[in-house]
């Protein structure tokens, strides 16, 4: 008799517990499927709140545009670096558009001038029997690029104050060669695609209004006269240099370094 009472009691308790669990599950399903409900509400609300706070902070403390005006140095490696004398300074003009505190799109142009003096016979003038002389080269390069300002929150005050950033560019190098001592030679014009990678620092003068930037980049450029033989030393069929040809450049390969300092107007 006692066993029957206990069995009935256990069955009643199990049915009651199952009923309560079922009601709870059905209630949760009803809440999730109700029109206007969002099963990711907690997650999305956190994201939206954080984004709103970030946007408000950017609109209050961030910069939207910056105009860079300044100059610096442009120099080359390889044979081009050995042949050229750089006529400093180079000039820089660009405009930045700030997407947020970290990401910036930039567009601009730079200009530099370089001189190559060849006072011996080379292939370009072997038929004239005279040294080539001075060749002045103008290089103008429009570019579009991207800057990323590094998060320095956990770093020292001096690093945070300098606003370090990474720079990447896509460039077009337009080149004009003028043969100063050879009046019968026409100007050479051509262009080549280049890329630039580098780093920069930016020091505030007046917060959100004016800054001074220093940016150094390394450029890889496909110059149109990169593999020219015009400036090669004159040799005979046996490879013996011509007595009037003391030296030359088998090509004008080489990459580029630039260092620019600019004054930035921002708003």
C-alpha positions as CSV (number, residue, x, y, z in Angstrom):
1,X,0.0,0.0,0.0
2,X,2.8,2.4,0.9
3,X,4.6,1.7,-2.3
4,X,1.4,2.6,-4.4
5,X,1.0,5.9,-2.5
6,X,4.7,6.8,-3.2
7,X,4.4,5.8,-6.8
8,X,1.3,8.0,-7.3
9,X,3.0,10.9,-5.5
10,X,6.1,10.7,-7.7
11,X,4.0,10.5,-10.9
12,X,2.0,13.6,-9.9
13,X,5.2,15.5,-9.0
14,X,6.8,14.6,-12.4
15,X,3.7,15.7,-14.4
16,X,3.6,19.0,-12.5
17,X,7.3,19.7,-13.1
18,X,7.0,18.8,-16.8
19,X,4.0,21.1,-17.2
20,X,5.8,24.1,-15.6
21,X,8.8,23.5,-17.8
22,X,6.7,23.3,-20.9
23,X,4.8,26.5,-20.0
24,X,8.2,28.3,-19.5
25,X,9.5,27.2,-22.9
26,X,6.3,28.2,-24.7
27,X,6.4,31.6,-23.0
28,X,10.0,32.2,-24.2
29,X,9.1,31.1,-27.7
30,X,6.1,33.5,-27.7
31,X,8.3,36.4,-26.6
32,X,10.9,35.7,-29.3
33,X,8.3,35.4,-32.1
34,X,6.3,38.5,-31.1
35,X,6.3,41.2,-33.8
36,X,8.8,43.9,-32.9
37,X,11.0,41.6,-30.8
38,X,14.7,41.0,-31.5
39,X,16.4,37.8,-30.4
40,X,19.7,39.8,-30.7
41,X,18.4,42.8,-28.8
42,X,21.0,42.8,-26.1
43,X,23.8,42.4,-28.6
44,X,22.5,45.0,-31.1
45,X,21.7,47.5,-28.4
46,X,25.2,47.3,-27.1
47,X,26.7,47.8,-30.6
48,X,24.4,50.7,-31.4
49,X,25.1,52.5,-28.1
50,X,28.8,52.1,-28.6
51,X,28.6,53.4,-32.2
52,X,26.5,56.4,-31.1
53,X,29.0,57.3,-28.4
54,X,31.9,56.9,-30.8
55,X,30.2,59.1,-33.4
56,X,29.3,61.7,-30.9
57,X,32.9,61.8,-29.6
58,X,34.2,62.1,-33.2
59,X,31.9,65.0,-34.1
60,X,32.9,66.8,-30.9
61,X,36.7,66.1,-30.9
62,X,37.6,64.9,-34.3
63,X,38.8,66.5,-37.5
64,X,37.0,66.3,-40.8
65,X,39.4,67.9,-43.4
66,X,43.1,68.9,-43.4
67,X,45.2,70.7,-46.0
68,X,48.9,70.0,-46.1
69,X,51.3,72.5,-47.6
70,X,55.1,72.1,-47.3
71,X,58.3,70.7,-48.8
72,X,61.2,68.4,-48.2
73,X,63.6,66.0,-50.0
74,X,63.4,63.5,-52.8
75,X,66.3,61.1,-53.4
76,X,67.0,57.9,-55.4
77,X,68.8,54.6,-55.0
78,X,70.6,52.5,-57.6
79,X,71.9,53.9,-60.9
80,X,69.4,56.7,-60.9
81,X,70.6,57.8,-57.5
82,X,74.2,57.7,-58.7
83,X,73.4,59.7,-61.8
84,X,71.1,62.3,-60.3
85,X,71.9,65.4,-58.3
86,X,68.8,66.3,-56.3
87,X,67.7,70.0,-56.6
88,X,66.1,70.4,-53.2
89,X,63.5,71.3,-52.0
90,X,60.6,69.1,-53.2
91,X,57.1,70.5,-52.8
92,X,54.0,68.9,-51.4
93,X,50.2,69.8,-51.5
94,X,47.5,67.4,-50.3
95,X,44.0,67.2,-48.7
96,X,42.9,64.7,-46.1
97,X,39.4,63.5,-45.4
98,X,38.9,61.9,-42.0
99,X,36.5,58.9,-42.0
100,X,36.9,58.7,-38.2
101,X,39.7,59.0,-35.6
102,X,41.9,56.3,-37.2
103,X,41.1,56.2,-40.9
104,X,41.9,58.9,-43.4
105,X,41.7,59.2,-47.2
106,X,44.3,61.5,-48.8
107,X,44.8,63.0,-52.3
108,X,47.5,65.3,-53.4
109,X,50.5,66.1,-55.6
110,X,54.3,66.4,-55.1
111,X,57.0,67.9,-57.3
112,X,60.8,67.6,-57.4
113,X,63.7,68.5,-59.8
114,X,66.9,66.6,-60.5
115,X,70.0,67.2,-62.6
116,X,72.2,64.6,-64.3
117,X,75.5,65.9,-65.7
118,X,77.4,63.5,-68.1
119,X,80.7,65.1,-69.2
120,X,81.8,62.1,-71.3
121,X,80.8,60.2,-74.4
122,X,77.7,57.9,-74.0
123,X,75.5,56.1,-76.5
124,X,73.1,59.0,-76.8
125,X,75.8,61.3,-78.3
126,X,78.2,58.8,-79.9
127,X,77.2,60.0,-83.4
128,X,77.7,63.7,-82.4
129,X,81.2,63.1,-81.0
130,X,80.5,65.2,-77.9
131,X,79.6,64.7,-74.2
132,X,75.9,64.8,-73.4
133,X,76.1,67.5,-70.8
134,X,73.4,68.4,-68.4
135,X,70.0,66.7,-68.3
136,X,67.3,68.4,-66.1
137,X,64.4,66.2,-65.0
138,X,61.1,67.4,-63.6
139,X,59.0,64.9,-61.7
140,X,55.4,65.6,-60.8
141,X,53.4,62.9,-59.1
142,X,49.7,63.1,-58.2
143,X,48.7,60.4,-55.7
144,X,45.7,59.0,-53.8
145,X,46.4,57.3,-50.5
146,X,45.3,56.0,-47.1
147,X,46.5,56.9,-43.6
148,X,45.9,54.9,-40.4
149,X,46.5,56.6,-37.1
150,X,47.8,54.1,-34.5
151,X,45.9,53.7,-31.2
152,X,48.3,55.2,-28.6
153,X,45.9,55.1,-25.7
154,X,48.1,52.8,-23.6
155,X,51.4,54.4,-24.7
156,X,53.3,57.3,-23.3
157,X,52.2,60.9,-23.5
158,X,55.0,61.9,-25.9
159,X,54.0,59.1,-28.3
160,X,50.3,60.0,-28.1
161,X,51.2,63.7,-28.6
162,X,53.0,62.9,-31.9
163,X,50.0,61.1,-33.5
164,X,52.0,58.4,-35.3
165,X,50.4,57.0,-38.4
166,X,51.0,54.6,-41.3
167,X,50.8,55.7,-44.9
168,X,50.1,53.9,-48.2
169,X,49.8,55.5,-51.7
170,X,49.1,54.8,-55.3
171,X,51.0,57.3,-57.5
172,X,51.6,58.4,-61.1
173,X,55.1,59.8,-61.7
174,X,55.1,62.2,-64.7
175,X,58.7,62.8,-65.9
176,X,60.1,65.4,-68.3
177,X,63.8,65.2,-69.3
178,X,65.3,68.4,-70.8
179,X,68.7,68.2,-72.5
180,X,70.2,71.6,-71.7
181,X,73.4,71.3,-73.6
182,X,72.0,69.5,-76.7
183,X,69.7,71.9,-78.4
184,X,68.8,69.4,-81.2
185,X,67.4,66.9,-78.6
186,X,63.7,67.1,-78.0
187,X,62.3,66.9,-74.5
188,X,61.5,63.4,-73.3
189,X,58.2,62.9,-71.6
190,X,56.7,59.8,-70.0
191,X,55.0,58.4,-66.9
192,X,55.0,55.4,-64.7
193,X,52.9,53.9,-61.9
194,X,54.3,53.9,-58.4
195,X,53.5,52.9,-54.9
196,X,54.6,54.4,-51.6
197,X,54.7,53.1,-48.1
198,X,55.8,55.0,-45.0
199,X,55.2,56.4,-41.6
200,X,54.4,59.9,-40.3
201,X,54.2,62.0,-37.1
202,X,51.9,64.9,-36.5
203,X,52.4,67.5,-33.8
204,X,49.5,69.8,-32.8
205,X,50.1,73.6,-32.7
206,X,46.5,74.5,-32.0
207,X,44.1,71.6,-31.2
208,X,41.8,70.8,-34.2
209,X,43.1,73.8,-36.1
210,X,46.8,73.5,-37.1
211,X,49.5,70.8,-37.0
212,X,53.0,70.2,-38.3
213,X,53.6,66.8,-40.0
214,X,56.7,64.9,-40.9
215,X,56.2,61.9,-43.3
216,X,58.8,59.6,-44.7
217,X,58.0,57.2,-47.6
218,X,59.8,54.6,-49.7
219,X,58.5,54.5,-53.3
220,X,58.8,51.8,-56.0
221,X,58.2,53.3,-59.4
222,X,58.2,51.9,-62.9
223,X,59.9,54.9,-64.7
224,X,59.5,55.0,-68.4
225,X,63.3,55.3,-68.9
226,X,64.1,52.7,-66.3
227,X,66.0,50.4,-68.7
228,X,67.3,53.0,-71.2
229,X,70.7,52.5,-72.7
230,X,71.1,56.1,-73.8
231,X,73.5,56.9,-71.0
232,X,75.7,53.7,-71.3
233,X,79.4,53.8,-71.7
234,X,80.6,53.4,-75.4
235,X,82.5,50.1,-75.9
236,X,83.7,48.2,-79.0
237,X,82.6,44.7,-80.0
238,X,85.2,43.3,-77.7
239,X,83.8,45.2,-74.7
240,X,86.8,47.7,-74.6
241,X,85.7,51.2,-73.6
242,X,86.1,54.0,-76.1
243,X,88.9,56.4,-75.1
244,X,86.5,59.3,-75.1
245,X,83.9,57.4,-72.9
246,X,85.1,57.4,-69.3
247,X,81.9,56.1,-67.7
248,X,78.2,55.6,-68.2
249,X,75.1,54.1,-66.7
250,X,73.7,50.8,-68.2
251,X,70.2,51.7,-67.0
252,X,68.5,54.1,-64.7
253,X,67.0,51.6,-62.2
254,X,66.4,52.6,-58.7
255,X,63.7,53.4,-56.1
256,X,62.8,56.6,-54.3
257,X,62.9,58.0,-50.7
258,X,60.9,61.1,-49.8
259,X,60.8,63.1,-46.6
260,X,58.3,65.9,-46.3
261,X,57.5,68.4,-43.6
262,X,54.1,70.2,-43.9
263,X,52.0,72.7,-42.1
264,X,48.4,71.5,-41.8
265,X,45.3,73.5,-41.7
266,X,42.4,71.5,-40.2
267,X,38.8,71.8,-39.4
